[in-house]
Amino acid sequence: MSPIAPSSTLLLALLSGASAMRVFVSGAGGQTGQSVFRKLLARPDEFEPTGIVRSDASRQALLDSGVSAERVIVADVTDPSALAVAMGDGCEAMVICTSAKPAPTGEMNEETGRPVFGFPNGQPEAVDWLGQKHQVDAAKKAGASHVLVCSSMGGTDEDHMLNGLGRATKADGSTEGGNILWWKRKAEMYLMGSGVDYTIVHPGGLINEPGGKRQLMLGVDDAVKGTDNRSVPREDVAEVLVQALTCAAYRNRSFDLVSKPEGEGAVTSDFNALIEECLGSANCDYSLGRVG
């Protein structure tokens, strides 16, 4: 029987002596982070991923689905020492997919008639600002040369509806909590000034539909030319983040990401061409909007 020929990717790695890239993925128990993590696990010749999750229950869920135990670590991203221990000194890249998650409190806003939302697992200031800052610091200390962030569109609008979630007005008229896009923006600016290469992706509205079936569109500053659609499948966001790990054109770029409706346009397959054709040299302008 003839020996099985190695894949072209593996053959190139063998010939060059290159080893798989060590990548940490935070938020690996969440929807988008888990999609990134699983895509990396599916490419063992290229990537050696470790998923960081918030709880033992999240870790167990991944193990129950077939993920190897050595590939999943529990660490609180708001605890710098826990992150330092989790990441050690063997990190080449990090994909940050953590974010404060709003949930209904059970109360209703009497003025708007809408449900009141809170952040039971941590306010945006703690998770989206300090948590991301700690992750950038830990990744840099562990040797990472590239940090990628899954963020959100809307940052140029300081009054965006997302900023109102979890925000409470105190008796003296001041407010506390919420303002998630302000804190995300602050973390992004911190990363950009850290000296580590960055890729910051601002997806539009995330939808749970299959990836790889749409034409993806990029823009900056909450403006994407070529489509009025402002949503994108999570799987496509994950694929862009994975592609950005090896496509040099995505280094030191901050941009928005949406998709055309399925069946409209040509399905995106060339990710280098995507960024060149949609963005050119454009990057998001952080003088717009507000920072936490």
C-alpha positions in Angstrom: 0.0 0.0 0.0 1.4 3.4 -0.9 2.0 5.9 2.0 -0.6 8.6 2.4 0.8 11.9 1.1 0.9 14.8 3.6 -1.4 17.8 3.1 0.3 20.8 1.3 0.1 22.8 4.6 1.8 20.0 6.6 4.4 19.5 3.8 5.3 23.2 3.9 5.5 23.1 7.6 7.8 20.1 7.5 10.0 21.5 4.9 10.4 24.9 6.6 10.7 23.4 10.1 7.9 25.6 11.3 5.8 24.6 14.3 2.2 25.2 14.9 1.4 28.7 16.2 0.5 28.8 19.9 -2.7 30.8 20.2 -4.8 31.6 23.3 -8.5 32.2 22.8 -10.4 33.9 25.6 -14.1 33.6 25.8 -13.7 30.1 24.4 -16.9 28.9 26.1 -19.0 31.6 24.4 -20.6 31.5 21.0 -18.1 33.5 18.9 -15.1 32.6 20.9 -15.9 28.9 20.7 -16.3 29.2 17.0 -12.8 30.7 16.8 -11.4 28.0 19.1 -12.9 25.1 17.2 -11.7 26.5 13.8 -8.2 26.6 15.3 -8.5 23.1 16.7 -9.5 21.8 13.2 -6.2 23.0 11.8 -3.6 21.3 14.1 -0.8 21.6 11.5 -1.0 25.3 11.7 -2.3 26.1 15.2 -1.9 24.9 18.8 -4.8 26.6 20.5 -5.7 26.9 24.2 -9.1 28.1 25.2 -9.6 30.3 28.3 -13.1 30.0 29.9 -14.6 31.7 32.9 -16.0 28.7 34.9 -15.5 25.0 35.5 -18.9 24.4 34.0 -17.8 26.0 30.7 -14.7 23.9 30.7 -16.6 20.8 31.3 -19.0 21.5 28.5 -16.1 21.8 26.1 -14.6 18.6 27.4 -17.9 16.8 27.1 -18.0 17.9 23.4 -14.7 16.2 22.8 -12.1 18.9 23.4 -8.9 17.6 25.0 -8.5 18.6 28.7 -5.1 20.1 28.1 -6.6 22.5 25.6 -8.9 24.3 28.1 -8.0 26.5 31.1 -10.2 28.2 33.6 -9.1 31.8 34.4 -10.8 35.0 35.4 -9.8 37.7 32.9 -10.3 40.4 35.5 -7.5 38.8 37.6 -4.1 39.6 36.2 -2.3 36.9 38.3 -4.7 34.2 37.1 -4.1 35.2 33.5 -0.3 35.2 34.0 -0.4 31.7 35.4 -2.8 30.4 32.7 -0.7 31.8 29.8 2.8 31.1 31.1 5.5 32.1 28.7 4.5 30.3 25.5 2.1 32.5 23.7 2.5 33.7 20.1 -0.9 35.2 19.5 -4.1 35.9 21.5 -7.7 36.2 20.3 -9.8 38.1 22.8 -13.5 37.2 22.6 -14.6 38.1 26.1 -17.2 40.7 26.8 -19.7 41.7 29.5 -23.0 40.0 28.7 -26.3 41.9 29.4 -29.3 40.0 30.8 -32.8 41.1 31.7 -33.2 42.0 35.4 -36.9 41.2 35.5 -37.8 44.9 35.9 -39.4 47.3 33.4 -38.4 50.8 32.6 -41.6 52.9 33.3 -40.6 55.6 30.9 -39.8 53.4 27.9 -41.9 50.3 28.7 -38.8 48.2 27.9 -37.1 45.5 30.0 -34.2 46.7 32.2 -30.9 45.0 31.5 -28.0 44.4 33.8 -24.6 42.7 33.7 -24.8 39.8 36.3 -21.3 38.5 35.4 -19.4 41.8 35.5 -19.9 45.3 34.3 -18.3 46.5 31.1 -15.7 48.6 32.9 -14.5 45.5 34.7 -14.7 43.1 31.7 -14.4 45.1 28.5 -11.9 47.6 29.8 -9.9 46.2 32.7 -10.4 42.5 31.6 -9.1 43.2 28.1 -6.2 45.4 29.4 -5.1 42.5 31.7 -5.3 40.1 28.7 -3.2 42.4 26.5 -0.6 42.7 29.3 -0.5 39.0 30.0 -0.3 38.1 26.3 2.6 40.6 25.8 4.4 39.2 28.9 3.9 35.7 27.6 5.6 36.6 24.3 2.7 37.3 22.0 3.5 39.4 18.9 -0.2 39.7 17.8 -3.4 40.3 19.7 -6.8 40.2 18.0 -10.0 41.5 19.5 -13.7 40.7 18.6 -15.4 44.0 19.5 -18.6 45.6 18.2 -19.8 48.2 15.7 -21.4 51.4 17.1 -18.4 52.9 18.8 -18.6 56.3 17.0 -22.0 56.9 18.5 -21.6 57.8 22.2 -25.4 57.6 22.6 -25.7 54.1 21.0 -28.4 52.0 22.6 -25.9 49.4 23.7 -24.3 52.0 26.0 -27.6 52.4 27.9 -27.8 48.7 28.9 -26.9 48.3 32.6 -26.5 52.0 33.1 -28.3 53.3 36.3 -29.0 56.9 37.3 -28.2 57.6 40.9 -30.0 60.0 43.3 -27.6 62.9 42.5 -28.3 62.6 38.8 -24.9 60.9 37.9 -24.8 57.5 36.3 -23.0 54.3 36.9 -22.5 51.0 35.0 -23.2 50.3 31.3 -21.5 52.3 28.5 -20.1 49.1 27.1 -18.9 50.6 23.8 -17.0 53.4 25.6 -15.1 50.8 27.6 -14.5 48.6 24.5 -13.0 51.6 22.8 -10.7 52.4 25.7 -9.4 48.8 25.6 -8.8 49.0 21.9 -6.8 52.2 22.2 -4.8 50.6 25.0 -4.0 47.6 22.7 -3.0 49.9 19.8 -0.5 51.7 22.1 0.9 48.5 23.6 3.6 47.9 21.1 2.1 44.5 20.1 0.6 44.1 16.6 -3.2 44.2 16.7 -6.3 43.3 14.7 -9.6 44.8 15.9 -12.8 43.6 14.3 -16.1 45.4 14.9 -18.8 43.1 13.8 -22.3 44.3 13.1 -25.3 42.5 14.6 -24.3 38.8 15.2 -26.6 36.2 13.8 -26.5 32.4 14.3 -26.5 31.3 10.7 -23.9 29.2 8.8 -20.7 30.9 7.8 -19.0 30.7 4.4 -22.2 31.5 2.5 -22.1 35.2 2.1 -20.1 38.1 0.7 -18.3 39.8 3.6 -17.9 43.6 3.6 -15.5 45.7 5.6 -15.6 49.4 6.5 -14.5 51.9 9.2 -16.2 54.2 11.6 -19.6 52.5 11.4 -19.9 53.0 7.7 -19.7 50.1 5.3 -20.0 50.8 1.6 -21.8 48.4 -0.8 -24.6 47.1 1.4 -27.3 48.4 3.8 -27.1 45.2 5.8 -25.6 45.5 9.3 -25.5 41.9 10.4 -23.0 39.1 10.0 -22.9 35.4 11.0 -20.8 34.6 14.0 -19.0 31.9 12.1 -17.9 34.4 9.5 -16.6 36.7 12.2 -14.6 33.8 13.6 -13.2 33.0 10.2 -12.0 36.5 9.7 -10.2 36.4 13.1 -8.6 33.0 12.2 -7.5 34.3 8.7 -6.1 37.4 10.3 -3.6 35.3 12.3 -1.8 34.4 9.1 -2.6 37.2 6.7 -0.2 40.0 7.1 -2.6 42.5 5.7 -4.7 42.3 8.8 -1.9 43.4 11.2 -2.4 46.8 12.8 -5.8 47.2 11.4 -9.1 48.2 13.1 -12.3 47.8 11.0 -16.0 47.0 10.8 -17.4 43.8 9.5 -20.9 43.0 8.0 -22.1 40.7 5.3 -24.4 41.0 2.3 -27.6 38.9 2.6 -27.1 35.3 1.6 -27.5 34.9 -2.1 -26.4 38.5 -2.8 -22.9 38.9 -4.3 -20.1 36.4 -4.4 -19.2 34.3 -1.3 -15.9 35.6 0.2 -13.0 33.2 -0.1 -10.0 35.4 -0.7 -9.4 37.2 2.7 -6.3 39.1 1.5 -8.4 40.6 -1.3 -11.2 41.4 1.1 -9.2 43.8 3.2 -7.4 45.3 0.2 -10.5 45.9 -1.9 -12.8 47.1 1.0 -10.4 49.2 3.1 -7.2 50.1 1.2 -5.2 51.9 3.9 -8.3 53.1 6.0 -8.4 52.4 9.7 -11.0 53.3 12.3 -10.7 56.8 13.7 -10.6 56.8 17.5 -11.1 60.5 17.8 -14.8 59.8 17.0 -17.3 58.7 19.6 -16.4 58.5 23.3 -14.0 56.6 25.4 -14.7 55.3 28.9 
